Amino acid sequence: MVRMTHLGGPTVLLELGGWRILTDPTFDPPGTTYAFGWGTSSTKTAGPALEPDAVAPVDVVLLSHDHHADNLDQRGRDVLPQAGTVLTTRAAARRLLGANAVGLAPGETHTLRAPGKQTLTIGATPCRHGPPFSTPLVGPVIGFTLTLADRDTVAVWMTGDTVLHRPVRQLAESLDVDVLLVHLGRVRFPTTGRVRYSMDGKDAVRLAELLRPRVVVPVHHEGWSHFSEPTTELRATVDHARPAIGQLFTWLELGVASQVGDTSTWGQDLE
């Protein structure tokens, strides 16, 4: 079982095996517009449910990419030096220059050990943050799997910002996952028309059908102007899915810690 607190956007505090893990830190207040390059931008429309001090200490930051402010804003950057380890793309690790930053490519893993905590292996998973051949323009992105020692099941798969392309589908067919933390939002920009840069509700349903996790937790679908699928539309899409799939989805209340996952599989985490 993992305890999850959704802070807004892609930012979630995960408590698993004694570790405190923060995903894609975004803590800026609303109102700022950020340039994403190539004529694209987005305005932050909602602030964090909790402030950084409320989630400290943080053992691990899972940073899917550093070059878009909806995954790492300025106050989020301030959190990175205080974390024990920052796992991210190789390119981001070079840019961040922090001694605690570790760069991973898809397929690579990093194992964490500490007294009083369960050994945790974190793997980097493939992402494509846009249409085919867009990676040189939008930059590299990764997702993450979290697996506790002596477990065959992946405790959490954080998809990162990606469309539902072949490597993600193939991975879904090969993994046994407890909690799927899926980034949605159907990101679009006026300058690029109907081109999508992240998954939508239909993609989430398809991914759940392939993966069959025990729980699906949608994030990264509110709080920014470039999310083109309103949360009401997203939830309606899930509600119209087959009951066997729709019932897998759990909607976290912002700022509230929730126990998520298969208790018979994971038992109680270390205190």
N, C-alpha and C positions, 0 to 999 in steps of 0.2 A: 504494500500500500504506500502511496505517496501523498503527502499533504501539499496542496497547491493553493496559492493565493494569487489571483489575477489582479495586477496593478493597473492594467489598461494597455491597449495596443498589443504588442507582442510580449510585454514584460510580465513574467510570472516568477514567483518565488516557489521553488520546489524544495521540499524537505524529504530526503530519502536516505535511509541507511545511516543517519546521523549527519549527513551533509546538507548544507544550505546552499542551494544552487539558484542563481538568478539568470534568467534568459533575456537577451536583447534589451539592455537597460535604457529606458526612456523616462525621464523625470522632469522635463521642462514644463512650465506652465503653458496653457493654451494661448493662441494668438500669433505665434511666430510663423512666418512662411520660410520654408527651406528650399533651396535649389538642389535638384537631384542631377543636374547635368543635361546636356542636349535639349535645352529649352523646357525641361520639365521641373515642376515644383509642387509642393504640397503645404497646406497650412494645418498646424496642429489645432484641433477643435476641443480637446478635453485634456485636463491635467491628470497626474497620477492619483490613484486612489490612496496611496500611502507615500510618505516621503522617504528618501534614502535611509535616514536614521532609523526608521521603523522596521526596516528589513535587515539592518546590520546585526551581526557580522555576516559576511558572505564568503563562503569557502571557494566557490567556483562561479565564474561567469561564462555562460554559453553565448557567444556572440556570432550570429550567423553571418554578418558582414558589418563593416565599420563605416561604409561610405554613403549610407542613406540614413537621414536623421530620424526616420520612423522606426529604426532599429537601434540607433545609438545617437542620442541627442547630446547637447552640451553637458547637462547635469548628469546624464548617464556616463559620459566620459569621466566625470569626476569620481565615479564609483570604482572604476577599473583599478586604480592603484591600490585601493583598499582591499581588494579581493585577494584570496590566496593564489588562485590560478585563473587566467583568462584563456579560454580555448576558442579559436577562431580560424579563419582562413590563413593560409600562408602569407598572402599579400597583406592582410590586415595586421598580422603579427609584425611584419616588417615596418608598416606605417606607425603602429602604436609605440614601438620602441621600448615598451615596458619589460622589465626583467621577468615579470610574471606571465607574459603573453606567450602562448604556444600555438604555432600554426599547424593546421592539419589539412590534408587533402582528402577527398572522398575515399573511403576504404581504410584510412589510417585510424589508429586508436591511441588513447592515452589513459593510463591506469593511475588512479589516486589511492593512496593508503595513508591512514593516520590513526593514532591510538584512539580507541573508543568509537571508531567508525567502521562500517563495512567497506571492504575493498570495492571500489567503483571503477568500472571500465567505460570510457566514453568513446564512441566511435563517430567519425564524420561520415555523413551521408550525402548523396548527390542532390544538387539543386540546379535548376535553370530558371533564372529570374526574368523570363520573358519568352518571346517566340524563338524558333530555331535560329541559330547563328547570332544570337543577341549578346552572348556572354562577353565578347570583346568590348561591347558598348556599355552594358549595365554592370559589368564586373562580376567576380566570382562570389558565390554564396554557398554555404554548407548548412545541412541540418545535423542533428545529433541523436545517437541512441545512448541510453543509460542502462547499464547492466550490472547488477550486484554479483559479487563472487558466488560461485556455486549455484548459480541460477542459469537455466537455459532460456528463460523468457526475458525479453527486453522489458525493463520496467517502464520506460518512457521513450517514445520516438517523437522528437521535435522536428517537424518537417523543414523548418526554415521557410524563407520566401521562395516559392517555386511554383511553376506550373506543373500540371500532371503529365509529365513526359515519360518516355519509356524507362529510363533508369529508376524513376520513383515507382512506377508500376511493377517493375521486376523485383525491386527490393521488397515491396509490399507482399508479393507472392512467396517470399522466402523467409520472412520474419514471423516470430511469435511474439506479439506485443501486448502488454497489459494496457497502457495508456497512450493513445495517439494524441499528441498536442499539435494541432494542425493550424497552420497560418493560412488565412483566407483573405477576404476583402475585395477580390476581383479588381486589383489595382489597374487604373487606366489614367491617361493624361490627355487633355485636349489636343496637344500637339501630335500625338500618335494615334488618334482616333480610337477604333475599337480593339486595338492590340491590347492583350492582357498580360500583366506581369506577375500575377499570383492566382491561386486557385479561388474558385467560388463555391457556393453551396452544392452544386451538382457534382463538382469535382470531389468535394469532401465525401459525398455519398458514394461515389464510385470507388474512392480510395478505401473507404470503410468496407465496402463489399469485397474488395480484393484482400484486404488485410485481416478483417474480422478481429479487431482488437476487443478487449473487454470493455473499454471506455474510449469515447472520442471527446476531446475538449477543444472547441473552436476558440481561437484567439486571433488577434491582428485583423479585426474586421470593424473596429470602431475607433474614433478619436482622431482621424485624419481625413482631409478633404479628398485625397486621391483614392479612397475606398469607394468603388462605384456600386457595390451591392449593399444596400441598407441591411441592418441586422434583422429587421422585420421580414425582409425578403429571404434572407438566409434561413431564418428559423422556419418560415413557411415551406421552403424547399425541403428541409429536413423532416418537417411534419408530414409531408406528402411521400416520403420514402417508405419502402416496405417496413412494416413494424419491426421486423427482426433487425433492421439497420437503424431506423430512427430512434429506437429505444437505447441504442448505444451512446447517444449524444448527451453530454452533461454540460449545462450552461452555468459557469461560475459567476457568483455575485462579486462584483468588483470590491476588492479590499477585504474579503472574508475568506479565511482559511477553510478549506474543505478537504476531507479525506476522500481520495479518489483511487479506484482500482479494485483489484480482486483480492479481498482479504484472505481467502483461502490459499492464494498463491503466495502472498507477500508477508502475511502475519503482521507483527508489530515492529516498527522501526526502532532502532536504538534511540534512547533519549539523549 
